């Protein structure tokens, strides 16, 4: 009879500790989901995007350097004797070639980075500077999940009284996945890099001349 009572108490204790364990696991999961996971996602994405941005910058610089290009190679302007623009042409064939080469180079760089690991200490996810470098290492991998697309945009605007500002940007878009022991997430990394930014003299707007005439009179 006594043994049965002892076994009953042991069983109750086991059930009690099991319930405590389950409740503890649930509380830990809730704490992780509400506080830890958002920090992990945010910081992991930040480091991964920064890494991809570096790859994009390096790729653009490499392509421009290998093709031995300057900003003047992408456009041509011609003025008449009165400083009016006869024509202004953009070398779209050259720009498209730069876009194609840059897209291939960025894809290659990201593909190569799949073997690289971004290692972060667990303490960095606490958000506390004092322990940001403390704890075991947390590894993030970057995998390319889609093709890198590179296109271009142009802007041709009046600036000041008799100046024109012409710009060309390379617009890149890369699809990646961030893989870590705790989560995985797809991210689109988009960049807009200045290729040409030049200001040159143009015709003074007629509205300005009319205003001056009225003031002088």
C-alpha positions in Angstrom: 0.0 0.0 0.0 2.8 2.3 0.9 4.6 1.5 -2.3 1.5 2.4 -4.3 1.4 5.8 -2.5 5.0 6.4 -3.3 4.5 5.5 -6.9 1.4 7.8 -7.0 3.4 10.7 -5.6 6.2 10.1 -8.1 3.7 9.9 -11.0 2.1 13.2 -9.8 5.6 14.8 -9.6 6.5 13.6 -13.1 3.2 15.0 -14.4 3.8 18.3 -12.6 7.3 18.7 -14.0 6.1 17.7 -17.4 3.4 20.3 -17.3 6.0 22.9 -16.1 8.3 21.8 -18.9 5.6 22.2 -21.5 4.5 25.6 -20.1 8.2 26.7 -20.1 8.6 25.6 -23.7 5.5 27.5 -24.8 6.7 30.6 -23.0 10.1 30.3 -24.6 8.5 29.9 -28.0 6.3 32.9 -27.5 9.3 35.0 -26.3 11.3 33.8 -29.3 8.5 34.5 -31.8 7.7 38.0 -30.4 11.1 39.3 -29.4 14.0 37.2 -30.7 12.8 36.2 -34.2 12.0 39.8 -35.4 15.5 40.9 -34.3 17.1 37.9 -36.0 15.1 38.6 -39.2 16.0 42.3 -39.3 19.7 41.9 -38.5 20.2 38.9 -40.8 18.5 40.7 -43.7 20.5 43.9 -43.0 23.8 42.0 -43.2 22.8 40.0 -46.2 21.6 43.0 -48.1 24.8 44.9 -47.3 26.8 42.0 -48.6 24.8 41.9 -51.9 25.2 45.7 -52.3 28.9 45.3 -52.0 28.8 42.7 -54.7 26.7 45.0 -56.9 29.1 48.0 -56.4 32.2 45.8 -57.2 30.5 44.3 -60.3 29.6 47.8 -61.7 33.1 49.1 -61.1 34.7 46.0 -62.6 32.6 46.2 -65.8 33.2 49.9 -66.3 36.9 49.4 -65.7 37.2 46.4 -68.0 35.4 48.3 -70.8 37.5 51.4 -70.1 34.5 53.7 -70.1 33.9 57.2 -68.9 30.6 59.1 -68.5 31.2 60.9 -71.9 31.1 57.6 -73.7 27.4 57.2 -73.1 26.1 60.3 -74.8 26.8 62.9 -77.4 25.5 66.5 -77.6 25.8 69.1 -80.4 25.1 72.8 -80.2 24.7 75.4 -82.9 26.3 78.8 -82.9 23.6 80.2 -80.7 24.2 77.5 -78.1 21.0 75.8 -78.9 21.0 72.0 -78.9 20.9 70.6 -82.4 20.7 67.0 -81.1 21.4 65.0 -78.0 21.8 61.3 -78.4 22.4 58.5 -75.9 24.4 55.4 -76.9 21.8 52.8 -76.0 23.7 50.0 -77.6 26.7 50.7 -75.3 24.4 51.1 -72.2 22.6 47.9 -73.0 25.9 46.1 -73.3 27.0 47.5 -69.9 23.6 46.3 -68.4 24.1 42.8 -69.8 27.7 42.5 -68.6 26.8 43.9 -65.2 23.9 41.5 -64.7 26.1 38.6 -65.5 28.8 39.8 -63.2 26.4 40.4 -60.3 24.9 37.0 -60.7 28.4 35.4 -60.8 29.4 37.3 -57.6 26.3 36.3 -55.7 26.6 32.7 -56.9 30.2 32.7 -55.6 29.0 34.1 -52.3 26.8 31.1 -51.7 30.0 29.4 -50.4 30.7 32.3 -48.1 29.1 32.4 -44.7 28.2 35.5 -42.8 29.0 34.7 -39.1 27.4 36.7 -36.4 27.6 36.3 -32.6 24.3 35.5 -30.9 24.7 38.5 -28.6 24.2 40.9 -31.6 20.5 39.9 -31.6 20.0 41.2 -28.1 20.3 44.8 -29.3 22.6 45.6 -26.4 26.0 46.9 -27.4 27.8 45.6 -24.3 27.1 41.9 -25.3 26.8 42.3 -29.1 30.0 40.2 -29.6 29.2 37.6 -26.9 28.0 34.1 -27.5 28.3 31.3 -30.0 28.3 32.1 -33.7 25.2 32.3 -35.8 25.7 31.6 -39.5 23.8 33.1 -42.5 24.0 31.9 -46.1 22.9 33.8 -49.2 21.5 31.9 -52.1 20.4 33.5 -55.4 16.8 32.5 -56.2 16.2 34.5 -59.4 18.0 36.2 -62.2 19.7 39.5 -61.7 18.1 42.2 -63.9 19.9 45.4 -64.9 18.2 48.2 -66.7 18.8 51.9 -67.0 16.9 55.2 -66.5 17.6 58.7 -67.8 16.7 62.2 -66.8 17.1 65.4 -68.8 16.2 68.4 -66.7 16.6 72.2 -66.8 18.8 73.4 -63.9 19.2 77.1 -63.1 18.8 79.7 -65.8 20.7 78.3 -68.8 22.0 74.9 -67.7 20.8 71.4 -68.4 21.4 68.4 -66.1 21.6 65.0 -67.8 21.7 61.8 -65.7 21.8 58.1 -66.4 21.3 55.4 -63.7 21.9 51.7 -63.7 18.9 50.0 -62.0 19.7 46.6 -60.6 17.3 44.0 -59.1 18.4 40.7 -57.5 16.4 38.0 -55.8 18.1 36.2 -53.0 17.2 33.9 -50.1 18.7 34.3 -46.6 19.2 30.9 -45.0 20.0 30.5 -41.3 19.4 27.8 -38.6 16.4 29.7 -37.3 14.7 30.9 -40.5 14.8 31.5 -44.2 13.5 34.5 -46.1 13.3 35.7 -49.7 14.5 39.3 -50.3 14.6 41.5 -53.3 17.7 43.8 -53.4 17.2 46.8 -55.7 19.8 49.4 -56.4 20.0 52.6 -58.4 23.6 53.6 -59.3 24.6 56.8 -61.0 26.3 56.2 -64.3 26.3 59.8 -65.8 25.6 63.1 -64.0 26.6 66.0 -66.1 25.6 69.7 -66.3 26.1 71.8 -69.5 25.0 75.1 -70.8 21.9 75.3 -72.8 19.4 77.9 -74.2 18.1 80.5 -71.6 14.4 79.9 -71.3 12.2 82.5 -73.1 10.1 83.0 -70.0 13.2 84.3 -68.2 13.9 86.7 -71.1 10.4 88.1 -71.0 10.6 88.5 -67.3 13.8 90.4 -67.6 12.4 92.7 -70.3 9.5 93.6 -68.1 11.8 94.4 -65.2 14.1 96.5 -67.3 11.2 98.5 -68.7 
